[in-house]
């Protein structure tokens, strides 16, 4: 069940990050994949920096979206 939860939250976070990054999106499917990876990056970054967001679904979506934005930014730099 936790894998399904992570995929769903990652998909929402990737979609949200694609909407927030003007010109940084790569299409819906790729943004969803980046959102899933971004969730991992966001959790790692926040744990490393000892930052705690609100717990629950909203906190997970925010963490995943921030991680996905970081990944989309880096991917945009590599795309150029």
N, C-alpha and C positions, 0 to 999 in steps of 0.2 A: 504494500500500500504506500510506503514512503517513496518508492520510485515513481509511482504514478503522481503523487503529490509534487515531487520535485520537477517532473516533466510538465505538469500543468502550470505551476508557478513560473518555471523557466519560460514557457511559451507566452504567458501573459507579460512577463518582464521583457522579453525580447520584442514583442509587439509594441509595448510602451516605449522602449528605448528607440525603436525604429521611428516612432512618431515624434519623439523629442529631438532626435538628431536630424536636423535639416540637411538633406543631401548625404547623410551618412548611412542611409539604409541600403540594403543589398537585396531587397525583396522579402516577402513575408516569411517564406520557409527558412531562408538563411538567417533572418533576424530571430526567429524562434530558436533555431539551433544556437545562435550566439547568446540568446537569453538563458538557455540552459547552462552553457559554459560560463556566462556572466554570473549566474547564481553561485557557482563554485568560486569564481574570482572575487565576487563581492563578499562572500562569507570569509574567505581567506584574508582579504584586505581588512575587513572590519575586525576580525579576531586579532590580526597582527597589530593594528592600531589601537586595540582595546576600546572600540566603539561599539555601543550597544543601541540598537534601534528597538522600537516596540516589538514585543513578541507577537506571534500570531501570523495570520495570512498577510495582513497589510505590511508588516515589517519584513516578511519574506519577499513580497513583491517589490518593495522599495530597495532592499538589498540586492535582489536579482537585477532590477532595472539599472541601478548604479553600476554594478559589475558589467552588465551588457553595454552600457554607455561607454565604459572604459574600453571594452573589447571592440566596439564599433569605432571608437576614435582611433585605436591602434590599427585596426583593419583599414580604415580610411587613409591613414598615413602610408600604409604599405601598398595600397591600391594605386596611389599616385606615382 
